Amino acid sequence: MNLWQIAWRNLMRRKLRTLLTVMSIVIGVASTFGVIASVDSAKKAFPLYLKAAFGKADYSIFGTEAYFSEEVFREVQKLGDTASVAVLKQNTKLYLEEEGITAIQKRVDLSGYSHLDTPLTNFKTIKGSLVAGGAIITDRTAKVWKADVGDTISLETDKGIRKIEISAIVKYTAELMGPSSWTMAKYHPWSVAVPLPVLQDWFGLSGKIESVQIMSLPGPDVMAVQQKIDELAKRYENIYMQPVVIDFNSQFKDADTFFLALYIAGCLGIALSAFVIFNSLYVSINERKKEFAALKTIGYTPEQLRAFVLFEVLLLSLIGTAAGLFIGYGLAYLLKNIIFMLFNVHDEGSMELSKGFVISIIAGVLVPIAASLYPIRQAGRVSVIAVLKENRSEKASLNKWQGIIGVLLILSSFFIKHLLLILPLLIGVALVFPYLFRMFVVLLRPVYRLLFGFSGEVATRNLTRNLGRTSMTSVILCLGIAMILLMSSLNSALIQTYERVIYSSYGGNLDIMFHHIEQTDLESLKKTEGVADAVTYPLQSVIWNLQGQKRKLPVYGVGAEWIDRFPLFAVSGTSHSGLINDLDKDEIIMDKISYGIWGGQIGESISLETLQGPVSFKVVAVVETMKNSGYGAFVSEDRFRDRFGLKYERNALVLKDENITPLQLRENIFNQFGVRIEEMFGPEDWVSVVGATYTGSFSVINFLVILSILISGIGITNTLMMNIMERVRELAMMRAVGVMRGQLIRMVLLEGFGIGLAATVIGCAFGILLIFITSTFLEIHSLTYQFGVSGTILLIIGLFGIFISLISSFTPASRAAKTSLSEALRYE
């Protein structure tokens, strides 16, 4: 019989224990593989998606007015080594008479392109033709509209109803983003692409365009192409050129923190499975001491005995790893889709499996082997003479150095200003936990004795009979409880912080973006029912150079006469208007995020691209804002127009009357301006988006932590089963002297409840400590949060921990109740 057969036979001697141990490895490997594969897939796909969705063009030409002459596009076409497309956009609405569909759900963004079949649009045709002269919609829109190629779309314009056939259905793309249902159409308009001449004719804009997108074709001299485009733009007074900049860091500035939290949560499972493996093997070695002693007497060496146990571990790890990889692939696919959804990435990018596959296999094999080194060593050191002596109960002794090292690791976490502080803290908790567990049992004993009498007394005695094993089981649940309490509290605290800053820096009750604002629009807006006050402001995405890398910086033009009523940022120590009035020529205010990315100091200058070329702006203050996700800068409204040349505005801020709801306000404004409105967004919308995004992000992390907590449940079941097997004679004798089955069940349940209660109480305490430490340094979108613990969250997590421990105790309790005296007399 070879070593693999021997290992299989030994594992089958305790089938339930083996199954539970394998399950812990499966969960650990699956969570590790799922997290690494999904994060790697996201890291690879995100930049490619941004490039494909928003960076097809290398340069863009815009106008200082809402429109400029199509002649510019014809001049661009004469340039060599480039591909280009002219773009015009208008807003309209569907002409539908279906009941239940409101006007706001019929909004349509129309995009007119000079060429629809070009690399600059890069539409992926599913059905139909891009050059047939009709409308183009995405597969998502076609599904909701129940439309097909050849069907007719009717649209309302100022010149009446216009109809056009659908000539192509294309794959969902950033250029034609739209809602996924009629319900979502209340918040987002539909998108349709049409030939440019069609759109110009419908809206009376013959010869007018909004922008020109330019792609530099492969060639030897890219700078020469940029120079020619720049020279062309300077020949006209009403246009300017900007290079297309894809700023990955500003788009996904919180991704790294989220990914790190995912890594920690995902790898927690495989780490906790090590505790289960250690416990199982350690007990197994103790159970088989007589067997090992007998083998030694017939000539087996310590190395051969260690090989027996090592092959058992290898067999466990190989089975668990294989099953874990299979389940992990499905988990990776699920996590990838959730991550893409959270970061609003519409891409089907392929899965990156190689790194996760290799690391998960290594972890699935090496972690169990590492956890089994001490039990394997003990197997080879079994003494024949010691085994022949009378067996004694394990002495509940503790290693003082273990406790000292644990305390030092916990203290060290106070000086680590990074989320990785979780690692030394959790290791420290694991090392000091036996001391805490014994203290907890001492406090628990009189309570158990008072409430449960004999059953409670026996349960507390059993908790300390094998202190090392029982405390190790409890610490698994403790670590999971601490982690899930941290993540849940972070979620709640950050959302509350966001809400506070959003409402103090949003600029009013509603931010409306028009296609462009006419001179009479502001007065019409102020006269709309429910509007208490309104103001317009200019906004431009300006190119700035950071250490040789081009980035976009949204710059807001702010007027001192209205900023106190419509605060776009939060200040302390001065008024908003005072800060703007103090701005001198070419001085700028930056928000915390852009200031941190810039890396300079107040008083230094930042260079921005203007109509006059690069201009240095002196940074005079740093403020806190949630406009554009908290990324931007502010200049005086007058200097904005001088430097950036934008002669039209698109954004309006609105204050509402106290007697009108936000929804009624939007409906009134939409009824007034109709399809000229591109977007309406209020602070409550932003709070909702932020809440959904971060709740979703933390839910993913909590899901992984809950998987780890399931491992703790497996550990509790495993430990209690081991305890029962060791005490089978004792349990049978109890039955023989009249102890009822119900009392035995109560004893085991109380034992499991004690393990879970200790883990929950101590885990919550360390979770609160984690929350306190992270509150001193953790920033997301430059926002920190104030230390605080929700009583509701604490109660729910506490009850969940106790529930897991009780559920895990039922099978061992049932097994204990079935113990008979005859079985005990046969047990060895």
Sequence and secondary structure as in RCSB ss.txt:
>XXXX:A:sequence
MNLWQIAWRNLMRRKLRTLLTVMSIVIGVASTFGVIASVDSAKKAFPLYLKAAFGKADYSIFGTEAYFSEEVFRE
VQKLGDTASVAVLKQNTKLYLEEEGITAIQKRVDLSGYSHLDTPLTNFKTIKGSLVAGGAIITDRTAKVWKADVG
DTISLETDKGIRKIEISAIVKYTAELMGPSSWTMAKYHPWSVAVPLPVLQDWFGLSGKIESVQIMSLPGPDVMAV
QQKIDELAKRYENIYMQPVVIDFNSQFKDADTFFLALYIAGCLGIALSAFVIFNSLYVSINERKKEFAALKTIGY
TPEQLRAFVLFEVLLLSLIGTAAGLFIGYGLAYLLKNIIFMLFNVHDEGSMELSKGFVISIIAGVLVPIAASLYP
IRQAGRVSVIAVLKENRSEKASLNKWQGIIGVLLILSSFFIKHLLLILPLLIGVALVFPYLFRMFVVLLRPVYRL
LFGFSGEVATRNLTRNLGRTSMTSVILCLGIAMILLMSSLNSALIQTYERVIYSSYGGNLDIMFHHIEQTDLESL
KKTEGVADAVTYPLQSVIWNLQGQKRKLPVYGVGAEWIDRFPLFAVSGTSHSGLINDLDKDEIIMDKISYGIWGG
QIGESISLETLQGPVSFKVVAVVETMKNSGYGAFVSEDRFRDRFGLKYERNALVLKDENITPLQLRENIFNQFGV
RIEEMFGPEDWVSVVGATYTGSFSVINFLVILSILISGIGITNTLMMNIMERVRELAMMRAVGVMRGQLIRMVLL
EGFGIGLAATVIGCAFGILLIFITSTFLEIHSLTYQFGVSGTILLIIGLFGIFISLISSFTPASRAAKTSLSEAL
RYE
>XXXX:A:secstr
  HHHHHHHHHHTTHHHHHHHHHHHHHHHHHHHHHHHHHHHHHHHHHHHHHHHH S SEEEEESSS EETHHHHH
HHTSTTEEEEEEEEEEEEE    TT  GGGGEEEEEEES SSSTTT   EEEE TTSSSEEEEHHHHHHHT  TT
 EEEEEETTEEEEEEEEEEE   GGG   SSTTGGGTS EEEEEEHHHHHHHTT TTEESEEEEEE S S HHHH
HHHHHHHHHTSSSEEEEE    HHHHTTTHHHHHHHHHHHHHHHHHHHHHHHHHHHHHHHHHTHHHHHHHHHTT 
 HHHHHHHHHHHHHHHHHHHHHHHHHHHHHHHHHHHHHHHHHTT         HHHHHHHHHHHHHHHHHHHHHH
HHHHHT  HHHHHS          HHHHHHHHHHHHHGGG  SGGGHHHHHHHHHHHHHHHHHHHHHHHHHHHHH
HHTHHHHHHHHHHTTTHHHHHHHHHHHHHHHHHHHHHHHHHHHHHHHHHHHHHHHS SSEEEEES   TTHHHHH
HHSTTEEEEEEE EEEEEEEETTEEEEEEEEEE TTTTTTS SSB SSS HHHHHHT  TTEEEEEHHHHHHH  
 TTSEEEEEETTEEEEEEEEEEEB  GGGT  EEEEHHHHHHHH      EEEEEE TTS HHHHHHHHHHHHGG
GEEEEE HHHHHHHHHHHHHHHHHHHHHHHHHHHHHHHHHHHHHHHHHHHHTHHHHHHHHHTT  HHHHHHHHHH
HHHHHHHHHHHHHHHHHHHHHHHHHTT  BTTB       HHHHHHHHHHHHHHHHHHHHHHHHHHHT  HHHHH
H  
